[in-house]
Amino acid sequence: MSNNTRVLLIEDNKFDRELVKYALQSSDATFQVIDACSAREFEAHLENSQFDVVLTDFNILGFGGLVVVNSVRKKFPDIPVIVITGTGSEQIAVESLKSGANDYIVKTPQHIRRLPYAIAAALEKMRLDQEARKSEQEIRELNEKLQEKVSERTAELEAFTSSVSHDLRAPLRRIYGFCYALKEECDDQLNEPGRDFLSRIIKSVDHMRLLIDGLIDLSKAMDKEMIYVSVDLSYIAHEIMNELKNDDPDRQVEITIVKDAKTHGEHKLLRVALTNLLQNAWKYTRPNNKPHIEFGILETTKDWVSYFVRDNGIGFDMQHKDEIFEVFKRLHTEDEFPGDGIGLATVKQIITRHRGKIWTNAIKDEGATFYFRLPTYHNAKDFHASNNSTDR
Amino acid sequence: MDILLVEDQRMDIELMLYALKKSRSPCNIVVMQNGQDALNYLLDDNSENQHAGHSWPNLILLDLKMPGIDGHQVLAKIKQTKHLKQIPVVILTSSSELKDRIRCYDSGANSYMVKPSSYHEFKMLIDKIREYWLELNTAAEDS
């Protein structure tokens, strides 16, 4: 801002104009006063807008000081307006300030001395307001940029995971395929070590396939569109246990599944979550000669239902209770218990996307229980509505 | 000719041929390694070399990701061409992307299969495709 403050003075009384100018001259700051003695002159100056601050009489012939305040406010929301008046009344002061004037000064030689300070204060306030607005704007823009960046990165990452998973699958399928072709066509030409090597290759490829399938499940759990429907978790649990039994008919496992555990959620994802939990229970109860797996309900409240999957398998040390939900975190070697280290991370992702919570409780060598809490229909209603708005 | 296979990956072609050879009832198969060749083959009515006394394939197995003219374009052209649109087209791809699936069905694909990563499942799938489309399904025209 220049040192020379341009003051638009709207005052129809010559004597009062001189009084104001005298008051301004007596200060250290320099002012350049632009006179407007009538409504027409004021309007012309308003168009040119060559001023930093407006001083206006409260009673001007033709129109009042409040009209001036309103016109200036409308066109220049930031420029300070100070009302000066010959009759000091509380009513005028209140009216002036209410209509947006910055200050109010009575035209007596005693009071008018305050004018330069009132102008300086009003200009300082304007500067601060502008700065605050600018910072707010900058923060808002930065915030928007940041959010844009985050969603961009998330999308990139998801696209990356998904394409890597799919692109990794193709060569793997070929390795797998040719291994089997080799086995089928040339088995009798291989000697014992050769057959052993081939079966190791196939086993490793199979392991890699499980890893990639797990990664694909995980990336789906992260970015699949949520389509909320009524889901019968008891029914799904029965289906999964039947599949596990069919794949492993020799095992005798006692299975308890609660009746009518129903919820609202993304059907496919909840099935993936339950599959991972029950598969784990199935796998880790292997050393137990009286294995028992239970799917049940821990607690039902108005807002939440907490479910659990409990087994009497090998359990784990509770110091690992958080890290077992991390990707590729494994507590056992591949030879002890084959696995991909992605399953529980996927389960956690799925439960979190349902705005639920997962936790665990285990005792080493005695068993593990995995709890997960899902919102009730009424608690997640708004969420369903906003998620189902996509047309399908 | 029973099957036209459109697939650019040489090794996938070999595995497919191997799986078909091992299948219960082997069938005839013609392979085109890119979209342009496939369209030339299907649209080139006047060509005497391949089409002389020929019958259209009873089934087209189509990969999606191919350089140049891709599977989507080949599919669209087939389904827009009067004498080809009744031939069943089975998409056989590594993509399980929803947008690919929707686009294929929108263009008139008869079936969409994701190539399984296990060879057993792949072989089983080829067997099932062959059985369903060439034995169980009643085609629009007799070949």
Interface residues (C-beta under 8 A of the other chain):
Chain A: S162 H166 D167 R169 A170 L172 R173 R174 Y176 G177 F178 C179 Y180 A181 E184 D206 R209 I212 D213 I216
Chain B: Q9 M11 D12 L15 Y18 A19 K22 S94 S95 S96 E97 K115 P116 S117 S118 Y119 H120 F122 K123
